[in-house]
Amino acid sequence: MKKNGVKMIKINSKNVDVFYGKKQALFNINLDIEENQVTALIGPSGCGKSTFLRCLNRMNDVIDICRVKGQIIINDFDINDKSCDVVRLREKIGMVFQKPNPFPKTIYENISYGPTIHGMAQSKNEMDEIVENSLKKAALWEEVKDRLHEPGTGLSGGQQQRLCIARAISVKPEVILMDEPCSALDPIATAQIEELIDELKKDHTIIIVTHSMAQAARVSQNTGFFHLGELIEHGSTDKIFKNPENKRTQDYITGRFG
Amino acid sequence: MNKNKEKLLNSRYRAEKRFQFYGKSAIFLALLFLTIFIFKIFSTGYTAFQKTWLIVPVTFDAETMYLDENPSKEDLEDADYFDLALQTMFNLDKSATEKQQNDLKRMVSYFFEREIKRELLNDPSLIGKTKDVYLTASDDLDQVFKGNYPRDLPEDQRRVTDYQLKIFDQLVEQGRVESKFNLSFFTYPDSREAELAGIASSFMGSIFSILVCLVIAFPVAVLAAIYLEEFAPKNRFTDFIEVNINNLAAVPSIVFGLLGLGILLAVFQLPRSTPLVGGITLSLMTLPTIIIACRASLKAVPPSIREAALAMGASKMQTTMHHTVPLSMPGTLSGTIIGLAQALGETAPLILIGMVAFVNTIPGSPLDPAASLPVQIYIWAESAERGFVEKVSACIMVLLGFLIIMNLFAQIIRHKFEKKWS
């Protein structure tokens, strides 16, 4: 989205290095993410695209041996700074994982969990509203409205993933990170999720890691290509797919390796 | 070449068959031992659930009880029943010599006086009348009636005299001997007399010990496990702790008994022979078992659940308490029950802290002296009387029943609650 013809930058990463123990996984990543756009991160397995994604909501903190250097600036604030509160950060930056991972609780409880711990609803009615809206936004409401109090783990894979998306948007995050959200789903479920992503970009900035170049081409406006821990090239999806500058990008896009 | 291949294939099939045969014979052997063991216990123990009663006519003669006319309830309570009871037994053979009278008295338990008294207190109008009263037979006659006593031994090697046998046979003929369900085995405390000995004190002792053990071990172990698994940094020090928890689980239980003796009794001066001390000692033993079970089930919670919660902005503490711990509870609980079942069967540490003392009262709290079921088995197994042999087996049956119920419970918890999250 452009305001006064200027692209709004939501996330600005500067010189990001990531180490797992002594092994360096990311080298000097500089990537700007535009607001209310879908940015796809592509690249062969092990290239560091998921690692980069997990830097953005500091999920790498969970891994003991992982160290992140450099600046990641969101809303004029460096999230790697010591003063940054991880809990507040993750409220603003939601995440959807590769494998659907609903809590082994009811559908309702899955959605209400985030708003509950962040104190977003004052009453039962308010909570019902949040749950309904989140499920509607995730295009799941019609399918589950009669069984909100049944376990979320009883849904099909695609429904579970949409439940996870609904859970992520229940706390109204500014950014949603998606780590190969469709890799465990069949083509129909994948199509539903892609449609959903397009819808969600009105209210959220979306960053999606994907193995499927076709998917990147379908859903994203911007694309970054990672290889061996480096960001080789980034820019508008059109340009990356039709007219890549770098030889390696071209080879990957045309399927010569990866 | 082809022949070689065929040979190789055949030898592989044979190897598999051999292996299956070994496996099957191992299972067969295990089952055989188990069957023999259970058969032995049941065949010697089942008679303990029956008790032999002599039905003796008692004439409630006011004079023998030194009662005035129209005695009040208190008078009946305070009256002397001993002479009446003696007289009742002597009446079985009016021509008995003094020595034979002594034999007659020994045909019933020393509770006979109380049994007669209870009868009269239940119905004071019996004064002056005669009524058949059930008296507990002595353990030797009990065994004779159950057929466990070799009657063909020479008299001087028997505890039952020929005279007693003669009178007993007469009573049997008159239908004055009856075998009924042995309720007193469950309601009486231990006794030196086999016919009166019951498991009430040891059963309650076991229950109290287990409760104390649960109350102490469960929270401590679960907190330790959660901290170690979810919060503690992984370094050499925590590795060291982990190794030592595993070592602790392998420490012989008698060592914990010595610890209880040396610290709980000697230093803290806690009351000895009580389920409180027993429970604390057992909790030391159960602690590593529960910690290991709890850590294993925490580990089994898929990391994706933790990530999901963390990504929603839950703190580490919220992630643990809202998601990981509830999901690990079935495993933890069944581990706890199995740990408690182990503690229930433990004898050595309890002997060291004095729960082996002869206790003929039923404990009402963990602070009263008590025995425990396995110690009771040990005490009875040491006794020479024939009547205790069946009691040992019966007590083992009760203990086994208890253990089976606990393990069943552990299984049910595991199956019922683990279904939820696959």
Interface residues (C-beta under 8 A of the other chain):
Chain A: N57 M59 V62 D64 V87 R88 L89 R90 E91 G94 M95 F97 K99 N101 P102 F103 P104 Y113 G114 I117 H118 P151 T153 C164 R167 A168 V171
Chain B: P233 K234 P302 S304 I305 R306 E307 A308 A309 L310 A311 M312 G313 A314 S315 Q318 H322 H323 L327 K420 W421 S422
